[in-house]
Amino acid sequence: MATELRHRKPVSSKFSKKRGAIERKTRRSDTRTQSKADKYSVLLSLAFFGSLHGLARFIPEYTHKFTHLQYRYDKLDAYDIGVDDTYMVITFIAALTLVRSSLLQYVLKPIAMRKFHIGSVKAQQRYAEQGWSLAYYSFSWIYGFYLYYLSPYFGNCDHIYLGWPHDRLSGIFKTYYLLQISSWLHQIIVLNVEERRKDHWQMFAHHIITCLLTTGSYYYYFTRIGHVILILMDVVDVLLSSAKMLKYCGFSRACDYMFAVFLVFWVALRHGVYNYVYYHAGTKAPGLMLDGKCVAFSTQKRCWTPIVIDVFLWLLGGLQVITIIWMALILKVLFKIIKGGNAEDVRSGDDSD
């Protein structure tokens, strides 16, 4: 009896191995489901654009709204905003779904498997997701920074608010802002379709707050500060996606160096510059927009009250709180590297197949 007890494997060990096998099987099933979701997304997006093209022959007055900016001022190369902008947002969401799913399924996953010999199906999926993020954020940051460089508020925060409300948007700027709104709405959909990560609810809260900020700033003509916040965020995401892709490709040393660059930009932009913009908005914006303050019994296109300003400041503050939580996770990675380990994405869980 004593001999049997000495040689018998602990029951907890058996259950642990069985549970691990079940979890690996579940992860593989989730990844296959994601591949199917990408294929169906491509088909649904193509069906949307096909239907739009077909209906254009019969009801062009409606389909035109899906493909052209609305509310152009007469005799001016500028646009106002309105509820019909929703049509363009729907088109952009469909376009982002089509491009993302096509790239993941037919370009990035094959590259991961054939070029970099990434054997894990789950790692291939992660590589493809980060490849899309790198492509989109690179495009949106270049697009956004180009507009910022040409803007009157380049390097001067006061001009973000002077002359408010800014109700005359150029076509290229309006397209940029609607695309960004669409992108964040699209990310909420993607977040709930893909396999959940460790920080699912932080990401969900972040995306909800960002959507509220982008749509709210669009309605209130606070697009200038929204624009600045977006380019601050996008450049950091470019570096983060680059570091993750290097990790999945097996370039651990390059990943660590890229992570160091990412960390510097994260702290400088998302905690340094962001909080300066936040402070400037809370302390100077009301005085700079004094002419736009709500006046009783007067007709104003848009006006602000202290409550309106406070709501936007609370949302911006909530975004910074989530960023601080992520900063704590990033510091865990940094300490691991200092101890001799490699940069790992502590938010995503195990990347093994």
KOLMARBA-268375 format. One record per residue (C-alpha): residue number from 0; residue in three letters; x, y negated, z. Coordinates in nm, 2 decimals, decimal comma, m for minus. Layout:
BEGIN
   num   residuo        u        v        w
   NUM       ALA        X        Y        Z
...
END
This chain:
BEGIN
   num   residuo        u        v        w
     0       MET     0,00     0,00     0,00
     1       ALA     0,28    m0,24     0,09
     2       THR     0,46    m0,15    m0,23
     3       GLU     0,15    m0,23    m0,44
     4       LEU     0,12    m0,57    m0,27
     5       ARG     0,48    m0,65    m0,34
     6       HIS     0,45    m0,57    m0,71
     7       ARG     0,10    m0,70    m0,77
     8       LYS     0,09    m1,04    m0,95
     9       PRO    m0,09    m1,31    m0,76
    10       VAL    m0,45    m1,35    m0,87
    11       SER    m0,42    m1,72    m0,89
    12       SER    m0,14    m1,67    m1,15
    13       LYS    m0,37    m1,46    m1,37
    14       PHE    m0,64    m1,72    m1,35
    15       SER    m0,40    m1,99    m1,43
    16       LYS    m0,27    m1,82    m1,74
    17       LYS    m0,63    m1,74    m1,85
    18       ARG    m0,73    m2,10    m1,79
    19       GLY    m0,43    m2,23    m1,99
    20       ALA    m0,52    m2,00    m2,28
    21       ILE    m0,88    m2,12    m2,28
    22       GLU    m0,76    m2,48    m2,27
    23       ARG    m0,52    m2,43    m2,57
    24       LYS    m0,80    m2,26    m2,76
    25       THR    m1,03    m2,55    m2,68
    26       ARG    m0,77    m2,80    m2,80
    27       ARG    m0,72    m2,61    m3,13
    28       SER    m1,10    m2,60    m3,18
    29       ASP    m1,13    m2,97    m3,11
    30       THR    m0,85    m3,04    m3,37
    31       ARG    m1,03    m2,83    m3,63
    32       THR    m1,36    m3,02    m3,55
    33       GLN    m1,17    m3,35    m3,60
    34       SER    m1,05    m3,23    m3,94
    35       LYS    m1,41    m3,16    m4,04
    36       ALA    m1,52    m3,49    m3,90
    37       ASP    m1,26    m3,67    m4,12
    38       LYS    m1,38    m3,48    m4,43
    39       TYR    m1,75    m3,56    m4,35
    40       SER    m1,65    m3,93    m4,29
    41       VAL    m1,50    m3,95    m4,64
    42       LEU    m1,81    m3,80    m4,79
    43       LEU    m2,05    m4,02    m4,60
    44       SER    m1,85    m4,34    m4,68
    45       LEU    m1,84    m4,25    m5,05
    46       ALA    m2,22    m4,18    m5,03
    47       PHE    m2,27    m4,53    m4,88
    48       PHE    m2,07    m4,71    m5,15
    49       GLY    m2,23    m4,49    m5,42
    50       SER    m2,58    m4,58    m5,29
    51       LEU    m2,48    m4,95    m5,27
    52       HIS    m2,36    m4,94    m5,63
    53       GLY    m2,68    m4,77    m5,75
    54       LEU    m2,92    m5,00    m5,56
    55       ALA    m2,74    m5,30    m5,69
    56       ARG    m2,93    m5,25    m6,02
    57       PHE    m3,27    m5,28    m5,85
    58       ILE    m3,23    m5,50    m5,55
    59       PRO    m2,91    m5,71    m5,62
    60       GLU    m3,04    m5,99    m5,39
    61       TYR    m2,99    m5,75    m5,10
    62       THR    m2,69    m5,55    m5,20
    63       HIS    m2,50    m5,87    m5,28
    64       LYS    m2,49    m5,95    m4,91
    65       PHE    m2,29    m5,63    m4,85
    66       THR    m2,01    m5,74    m5,08
    67       HIS    m1,99    m6,12    m5,07
    68       LEU    m1,94    m6,37    m4,79
    69       GLN    m2,25    m6,56    m4,69
    70       TYR    m2,33    m6,92    m4,59
    71       ARG    m2,10    m7,11    m4,82
    72       TYR    m2,13    m7,48    m4,79
    73       ASP    m2,25    m7,67    m5,10
    74       LYS    m1,96    m7,83    m5,29
    75       LEU    m1,71    m7,71    m5,02
    76       ASP    m1,47    m7,42    m5,03
    77       ALA    m1,57    m7,33    m4,67
    78       TYR    m1,82    m7,11    m4,50
    79       ASP    m2,05    m7,12    m4,19
    80       ILE    m2,16    m6,82    m4,00
    81       GLY    m2,49    m6,65    m3,96
    82       VAL    m2,68    m6,32    m3,90
    83       ASP    m2,63    m6,21    m4,26
    84       ASP    m2,26    m6,17    m4,19
    85       THR    m2,37    m5,84    m4,04
    86       TYR    m2,39    m5,69    m4,39
    87       MET    m2,03    m5,75    m4,45
    88       VAL    m1,94    m5,60    m4,11
    89       ILE    m2,12    m5,28    m4,21
    90       THR    m1,93    m5,27    m4,54
    91       PHE    m1,60    m5,32    m4,36
    92       ILE    m1,68    m5,04    m4,11
    93       ALA    m1,76    m4,80    m4,40
    94       ALA    m1,44    m4,91    m4,58
    95       LEU    m1,23    m4,86    m4,27
    96       THR    m1,39    m4,51    m4,22
    97       LEU    m1,32    m4,41    m4,58
    98       VAL    m0,96    m4,53    m4,58
    99       ARG    m0,87    m4,40    m4,23
   100       SER    m1,02    m4,05    m4,28
   101       SER    m0,87    m4,02    m4,63
   102       LEU    m0,52    m4,12    m4,51
   103       LEU    m0,54    m3,88    m4,21
   104       GLN    m0,67    m3,58    m4,41
   105       TYR    m0,50    m3,61    m4,74
   106       VAL    m0,18    m3,81    m4,68
   107       LEU    m0,05    m3,83    m4,32
   108       LYS    m0,12    m3,48    m4,20
   109       PRO     0,05    m3,32    m4,51
   110       ILE     0,35    m3,55    m4,46
   111       ALA     0,36    m3,45    m4,09
   112       MET     0,36    m3,08    m4,19
   113       ARG     0,58    m3,08    m4,50
   114       LYS     0,82    m3,37    m4,45
   115       PHE     0,88    m3,36    m4,08
   116       HIS     0,79    m2,99    m4,02
   117       ILE     0,55    m3,07    m3,73
   118       GLY     0,41    m2,73    m3,66
   119       SER     0,15    m2,81    m3,39
   120       VAL    m0,19    m2,88    m3,54
   121       LYS    m0,26    m3,12    m3,25
   122       ALA     0,07    m3,30    m3,30
   123       GLN    m0,01    m3,34    m3,68
   124       GLN    m0,34    m3,50    m3,58
   125       ARG    m0,17    m3,73    m3,34
   126       TYR     0,10    m3,83    m3,60
   127       ALA    m0,17    m3,90    m3,85
   128       GLU    m0,37    m4,12    m3,60
   129       GLN    m0,06    m4,32    m3,52
   130       GLY     0,02    m4,35    m3,89
   131       TRP    m0,31    m4,51    m3,95
   132       SER    m0,27    m4,74    m3,65
   133       LEU     0,07    m4,85    m3,78
   134       ALA    m0,07    m4,92    m4,12
   135       TYR    m0,37    m5,11    m4,01
   136       TYR    m0,21    m5,31    m3,73
   137       SER     0,08    m5,40    m3,96
   138       PHE    m0,16    m5,53    m4,22
   139       SER    m0,38    m5,72    m3,97
   140       TRP    m0,08    m5,88    m3,80
   141       ILE     0,08    m5,99    m4,12
   142       TYR    m0,26    m6,12    m4,24
   143       GLY    m0,33    m6,29    m3,91
   144       PHE     0,02    m6,44    m3,87
   145       TYR     0,01    m6,58    m4,22
   146       LEU    m0,32    m6,76    m4,13
   147       TYR    m0,17    m6,88    m3,80
   148       TYR     0,14    m7,02    m3,97
   149       LEU    m0,08    m7,23    m4,20
   150       SER    m0,31    m7,34    m3,92
   151       PRO    m0,32    m7,68    m3,74
   152       TYR    m0,28    m7,49    m3,41
   153       PHE     0,05    m7,32    m3,50
   154       GLY     0,26    m7,37    m3,19
   155       ASN     0,02    m7,62    m3,04
   156       CYS    m0,25    m7,48    m2,81
   157       ASP    m0,43    m7,81    m2,78
   158       HIS    m0,54    m7,79    m3,15
   159       ILE    m0,72    m7,46    m3,07
   160       TYR    m0,99    m7,67    m2,91
   161       LEU    m0,96    m8,02    m3,06
   162       GLY    m1,24    m8,10    m3,30
   163       TRP    m1,46    m7,81    m3,17
   164       PRO    m1,70    m7,67    m3,29
   165       HIS    m1,49    m7,54    m3,59
   166       ASP    m1,78    m7,44    m3,81
   167       ARG    m1,61    m7,47    m4,15
   168       LEU    m1,42    m7,15    m4,21
   169       SER    m1,21    m7,08    m4,51
   170       GLY    m1,30    m6,77    m4,71
   171       ILE    m0,98    m6,60    m4,63
   172       PHE    m1,01    m6,67    m4,26
   173       LYS    m1,38    m6,56    m4,24
   174       THR    m1,28    m6,24    m4,41
   175       TYR    m1,00    m6,18    m4,16
   176       TYR    m1,23    m6,24    m3,86
   177       LEU    m1,51    m6,02    m3,99
   178       LEU    m1,26    m5,75    m4,06
   179       GLN    m1,13    m5,76    m3,71
   180       ILE    m1,48    m5,75    m3,56
   181       SER    m1,55    m5,45    m3,79
   182       SER    m1,22    m5,28    m3,69
   183       TRP    m1,30    m5,29    m3,31
   184       LEU    m1,66    m5,16    m3,37
   185       HIS    m1,51    m4,89    m3,58
   186       GLN    m1,26    m4,80    m3,30
   187       ILE    m1,55    m4,75    m3,06
   188       ILE    m1,70    m4,49    m3,30
   189       VAL    m1,36    m4,32    m3,35
   190       LEU    m1,29    m4,32    m2,97
   191       ASN    m1,61    m4,12    m2,91
   192       VAL    m1,56    m3,88    m3,21
   193       GLU    m1,20    m3,78    m3,14
   194       GLU    m1,07    m3,56    m2,85
   195       ARG    m1,08    m3,76    m2,53
   196       ARG    m0,76    m3,88    m2,38
   197       LYS    m0,67    m3,93    m2,01
   198       ASP    m0,75    m4,30    m2,04
   199       HIS    m1,07    m4,26    m2,23
   200       TRP    m1,27    m4,49    m2,01
   201       GLN    m1,00    m4,76    m1,99
   202       MET    m0,99    m4,75    m2,37
   203       PHE    m1,37    m4,76    m2,40
   204       ALA    m1,38    m5,06    m2,16
   205       HIS    m1,10    m5,24    m2,35
   206       HIS    m1,28    m5,19    m2,68
   207       ILE    m1,62    m5,31    m2,54
   208       ILE    m1,46    m5,62    m2,40
   209       THR    m1,27    m5,69    m2,72
   210       CYS    m1,59    m5,65    m2,93
   211       LEU    m1,77    m5,89    m2,69
   212       LEU    m1,49    m6,14    m2,72
   213       THR    m1,46    m6,12    m3,10
   214       THR    m1,83    m6,14    m3,17
   215       GLY    m1,89    m6,40    m2,90
   216       SER    m1,61    m6,62    m3,01
   217       TYR    m1,74    m6,59    m3,37
   218       TYR    m2,09    m6,70    m3,27
   219       TYR    m1,96    m6,99    m3,06
   220       TYR    m1,69    m7,10    m3,31
   221       PHE    m1,41    m7,01    m3,07
   222       THR    m1,24    m6,83    m3,36
   223       ARG    m0,91    m7,02    m3,31
   224       ILE    m0,84    m6,88    m2,97
   225       GLY    m0,98    m6,54    m3,08
   226       HIS    m0,73    m6,55    m3,37
   227       VAL    m0,44    m6,62    m3,14
   228       ILE    m0,53    m6,34    m2,90
   229       LEU    m0,57    m6,09    m3,19
   230       ILE    m0,22    m6,16    m3,33
   231       LEU    m0,07    m6,13    m2,99
   232       MET    m0,23    m5,78    m2,95
   233       ASP    m0,16    m5,65    m3,30
   234       VAL     0,22    m5,69    m3,31
   235       VAL     0,25    m5,49    m2,99
   236       ASP     0,04    m5,21    m3,13
   237       VAL     0,26    m5,19    m3,43
   238       LEU     0,56    m5,12    m3,21
   239       LEU     0,37    m4,87    m3,00
   240       SER     0,25    m4,67    m3,30
   241       SER     0,61    m4,67    m3,44
   242       ALA     0,75    m4,53    m3,11
   243       LYS     0,48    m4,25    m3,10
   244       MET     0,54    m4,15    m3,46
   245       LEU     0,92    m4,12    m3,40
   246       LYS     0,84    m3,90    m3,10
   247       TYR     0,62    m3,66    m3,30
   248       CYS     0,88    m3,64    m3,57
   249       GLY     1,14    m3,53    m3,31
   250       PHE     1,35    m3,84    m3,32
   251       SER     1,37    m3,87    m2,94
   252       ARG     1,67    m4,12    m2,92
   253       ALA     1,51    m4,35    m3,18
   254       CYS     1,18    m4,32    m3,00
   255       ASP     1,35    m4,43    m2,67
   256       TYR     1,50    m4,73    m2,85
   257       MET     1,17    m4,83    m3,01
   258       PHE     1,00    m4,79    m2,67
   259       ALA     1,25    m5,04    m2,52
   260       VAL     1,16    m5,29    m2,80
   261       PHE     0,79    m5,22    m2,74
   262       LEU     0,83    m5,28    m2,37
   263       VAL     1,00    m5,62    m2,42
   264       PHE     0,72    m5,73    m2,66
   265       TRP     0,45    m5,59    m2,44
   266       VAL     0,56    m5,79    m2,13
   267       ALA     0,65    m6,11    m2,32
   268       LEU     0,33    m6,12    m2,53
   269       ARG     0,05    m5,94    m2,34
   270       HIS     0,15    m6,07    m1,99
   271       GLY     0,36    m6,38    m2,07
   272       VAL     0,21    m6,56    m2,37
   273       TYR    m0,14    m6,41    m2,31
   274       ASN    m0,16    m6,55    m1,96
   275       TYR    m0,03    m6,89    m2,07
   276       VAL    m0,31    m6,90    m2,34
   277       TYR    m0,55    m6,79    m2,07
   278       TYR    m0,43    m7,06    m1,83
   279       HIS    m0,45    m7,32    m2,10
   280       ALA    m0,81    m7,22    m2,19
   281       GLY    m0,92    m7,24    m1,82
   282       THR    m0,75    m7,57    m1,74
   283       LYS    m0,74    m7,78    m2,06
   284       ALA    m1,00    m7,65    m2,30
   285       PRO    m1,30    m7,82    m2,13
   286       GLY    m1,13    m8,16    m2,15
   287       LEU    m1,02    m8,11    m2,51
   288       MET    m1,38    m8,01    m2,61
   289       LEU    m1,55    m8,28    m2,41
   290       ASP    m1,74    m8,41    m2,71
   291       GLY    m1,90    m8,06    m2,75
   292       LYS    m2,04    m8,03    m2,40
   293       CYS    m2,41    m7,96    m2,39
   294       VAL    m2,62    m8,28    m2,35
   295       ALA    m2,98    m8,25    m2,23
   296       PHE    m3,26    m8,32    m2,48
   297       SER    m3,02    m8,35    m2,78
   298       THR    m2,98    m8,13    m3,09
   299       GLN    m2,64    m7,97    m3,11
   300       LYS    m2,52    m7,70    m3,35
   301       ARG    m2,32    m7,54    m3,07
   302       CYS    m2,24    m7,67    m2,73
   303       TRP    m2,07    m7,54    m2,42
   304       THR    m2,15    m7,53    m2,05
   305       PRO    m1,93    m7,43    m1,76
   306       ILE    m2,11    m7,10    m1,76
   307       VAL    m2,02    m7,03    m2,12
   308       ILE    m1,65    m7,11    m2,05
   309       ASP    m1,66    m6,89    m1,74
   310       VAL    m1,80    m6,59    m1,92
   311       PHE    m1,52    m6,60    m2,18
   312       LEU    m1,26    m6,64    m1,91
   313       TRP    m1,40    m6,34    m1,72
   314       LEU    m1,38    m6,13    m2,03
   315       LEU    m1,03    m6,24    m2,11
   316       GLY    m0,94    m6,17    m1,74
   317       GLY    m1,09    m5,82    m1,77
   318       LEU    m0,88    m5,75    m2,07
   319       GLN    m0,57    m5,85    m1,87
   320       VAL    m0,67    m5,62    m1,58
   321       ILE    m0,68    m5,33    m1,82
   322       THR    m0,35    m5,43    m1,97
   323       ILE    m0,20    m5,43    m1,62
   324       ILE    m0,33    m5,08    m1,56
   325       TRP    m0,16    m4,97    m1,88
   326       MET     0,15    m5,15    m1,77
   327       ALA     0,17    m4,93    m1,47
   328       LEU     0,15    m4,62    m1,69
   329       ILE     0,42    m4,77    m1,92
   330       LEU     0,65    m4,81    m1,61
   331       LYS     0,61    m4,44    m1,54
   332       VAL     0,75    m4,37    m1,88
   333       LEU     1,03    m4,62    m1,82
   334       PHE     1,13    m4,45    m1,49
   335       LYS     1,13    m4,11    m1,67
   336       ILE     1,37    m4,24    m1,94
   337       ILE     1,60    m4,39    m1,67
   338       LYS     1,61    m4,05    m1,50
   339       GLY     1,73    m3,90    m1,83
   340       GLY     1,40    m3,79    m1,98
   341       ASN     1,23    m3,90    m2,31
   342       ALA     0,96    m4,14    m2,38
   343       GLU     0,62    m3,96    m2,35
   344       ASP     0,27    m4,10    m2,40
   345       VAL     0,14    m4,06    m2,05
   346       ARG    m0,21    m4,16    m2,16
   347       SER    m0,27    m3,88    m2,41
   348       GLY    m0,22    m3,55    m2,22
   349       ASP    m0,02    m3,25    m2,35
   350       ASP     0,06    m3,26    m2,71
   351       SER     0,14    m2,90    m2,74
   352       ASP    m0,08    m2,67    m2,96
END
